[in-house]
Each structure stands twice: as structure tokens, then as C-alpha cells.
């Protein structure tokens, strides 16, 4: 690497201070760079707490399938948590549970110490398929959640502008989503989620379908936005490097039934870059553990095919 | 523009052949009227306001009956789509009822409501309702689940979820059913009016027959075709195209 990755960031944020800036005061907030001391925040209460979460269901062949098995996990306020695991390990299901869109068979999800019962705008999930509304313009998509929260029109207008600028889509406010590229759609989904100002942002493999360059760019933007807004993010991916690039902590899940296999705190300084040696080295270490699980998933797939 | 030119040539040729056959007197004019006779009947009909009244009365019935069908059909369709019990019971009944031509409801409507406006509306309703219901049910089922999940995720629930997410998300899937419902309702209405003799275009058509006035018969038939074309071809097709453009199903 000849150039320093630091140069790529418009507003460098001191490592360790990110995520603690301007929470809930996005519009009035001070620029991130002006914060130099660690703000006081009660980190003793986890933002999100999963306690003994299990989910099982019957498949069409009447077999009992355990998707998630006794998962316990704590997420600190303002933490960027990445969850990795082989496909089919239930990591996406886990996000749907936290969002309140699925119902677990055992255990309980707590947000700020309160049990989750159904969806709520304090936790917004960005779906893998995005689920942008094609009958609405970009601005109307961003407005949707605020409308549902009965935020007054003038304030909505202001926030649409703010969040579209945040994701660099101001020029496309009146476009329909099918007129945008994949990376732009991704940013619309991000703006739509952020505009409801959730405490917790749940992201389900959001960048999986993008080309490497767009993905790198969105990594930078997501890190910047996270630093500016101070949200707690739970980010699911199967890409270990991406997880190390973004996360304060990486949680590795096992293949069917999904359990927490191991946790890796990532203390590399921010901003990071996916091509950095340290990122690659850490990713390699985690990948070693993941490999076992991937092999299991492949074996299971072969077994499925044989039994058919 | 090219398409319009082709159409003008085609229709001119059609009228030309018609005029030629009429001129040759193959059949007597009271059985095969010339185009100018029909044009005269159209002119006279609009001049003495009888056609205007017919068009207004018929369209009013159609709009009222169809609106009723859309509202009821949406409620029924959504109910059937979201409830397993209703789907297995009412759903099957709806499909079998659709095989009943709506003209068959006329005797029942007359006995229930007498020769009144209500009876006619009932026939229109029965003509449109099933198509709209089945379209709504299909639309609700075909609609990608992600939209309702995304809506709930963003804080929508109950009626707002229906109005702001489920309805717009299923529109592309139900618009063809709405169109079909209109077409069925339209046919039922004209049929009912022909039997009922109560103003309207159907009655004008029957009046032409009773007076042995073939010019009027053809004139009213043309009127019915034109009205059907305006609604079907212009209103519904435009709606379909707009929807497809918005959704990116065809290049805008």
C-alpha cells in the first residue's frame, strides 16, 4: 500500500471515540471531529442483549430443524458488531429476530433492558434484498419511516435532505429506485433506515451483491456515518475481511444449529481499509475457525443431495 | 404517428367497403343501413339529447356499481388471501361462482329488487365483484413478502400498512383484474339494460329494434364500442403503463 488509507476519509475520527458521537442529535449535532474526549456513557447496560435465543421449525419433510440454538450475546451501545458464519447458519434469522419480524421459540431479546415483542422503529433492519418501495421516489422512500412515526412534515423534509446528503444521493431524490445502480440503491436503503433514527441498525449482508470497488466505497461511507451518528450496528456478513474491516468485534457462528462459536475483539485503529495487512492477518485467523464450519455446511449439502 | 396513419387508413377502408356494399343494394337498407344513415342517426340522437341521456345514465350506473365492486372485492380478496379458513371455503365458492354468467343474476335481482335501479346495480356488482376479488387475492399472494416486512420494520401496521404498503405493492398484480372486472361489469350492465327498459344505452339499442330502425341499432352499438374503448383502452391501459414505468418493468 503506497498511499495512506487515512487520506480517503473526509472527517477522520480518533479510534475508539467513534460511535460515541452525537447520538440522537444528528441534525443539531456537532461535527464528529470536534469531539476529542471520550464522552461519558453508561456502557454497563447492553444496548442489545440476546438471552438463550433458540429457534426451531418443521421443514416440509416434517423434520425438526434447529436453526438457532441457545444464543446469548451482548452488544454495547455504539458498538459495531459483525456476525460471520457459513450460509445457512441462521445469522440472517438472528437479525430478523432482533428486528421483531420473527418469533423465537425460546429465550428473549432485550433492547435497553426491555423485552422485544414485535417490530419497532428503535431497531431498523436493512434487508439483504433491501425491500425498497418501487412505487415511491428515493425521497419518499426515505420519508416512509418518519411518516409512520408521525413526524411533522417540515421536520421530515429537513431530515430527508440531511440523510440524502449523508449518503450522497441529493441529486437523485426524485428518481425511482429501479433507475439507480446497485450501490445507490444500497445507500437509499441506508438513508431510509437512518432517517427513522433507530438506536440499533441491523444490516443483513448489505454489500454482498456489489462489486468490490463499490463495496469498498460503501465501507468507508458506513464507517463515516456510524461515526457521525453513533448508532449501534449489528452487521451480518459471510465475508470475514469485511467483518474485520468494519467491526469492533466479530462473532463467529457455527453451522446448523447456529451457535456462537467464538468472539474476536478487533482493536485495529480506525479508519481501516480492507486491503490493510493487519486486516488481512486478523481475517486469516478468523477464517481458519470459519473453515471448519464451511466444511460442515458443504458436507451437509452433499448429504442432503444423496438422501434425495 | 405511423400507427395512427395505419389506423386511419384501415378504418377509412372499412367504412368504404361498408358504403360500397350498401350502395350495391345487396340487402335492403332496413337490414343493412349505409354509413351515412348511421351517422345521421348518431347526429339525431345526440341532437335530441336521447343519446346524451343514455350515455350519462349508463356511465353513472357503471361507476356506482363498479366502485361498489372494487371496495367489496378488495375487502373480500384480502380476507380470503390472509385467512386459511376463508381461502379453503369462500375461495372455492368464488371460483365456481365465476363460471356463472352474470346475466343469470337478472331474474334473482328482479325478484329481489323489482325493476329498479338497485336491481341493475346488483347485476353490475355481481359482474365485477368476482374478478376484482380474485385479482385482489392473487395480488396479495403474488406480492413479494419483502414489502410487507419492510413496511412493518419501518413502523407501519394495521390500516396504514395496508394503505401505504400492501395496496401499492399489489397494484401491478391486480390492475389486470380490475380491468377485467370493469369489462365484465360493462357487459352485464348493457345486458341488464336491454332487458330492463329503463333509459341507458341498452334500452336505446332495444328501442331501435322495436322501431325497426337499423340505423339507430348500429349507432348505439358503435357508441357502446367507443365508450368501452375509451375506458378500457385509454384509462386502464394508461394506468397499467404508468405502473409498469414506475416499477421499472418497461423502459420509461
Interface residues (C-beta under 8 A of the other chain):
Chain A: X99 X101 X119 X120 X121 X124 X125 X127 X129 X131 X132 X133 X134 X135 X144 X145 X147 X148 X149 X176 X177 X178 X179 X192 X196
Chain B: X146 X147 X149 X150 X151 X152 X153 X154 X155 X156 X157 X160 X164 X165 X168 X169 X171 X243 X246 X247 X248 X252
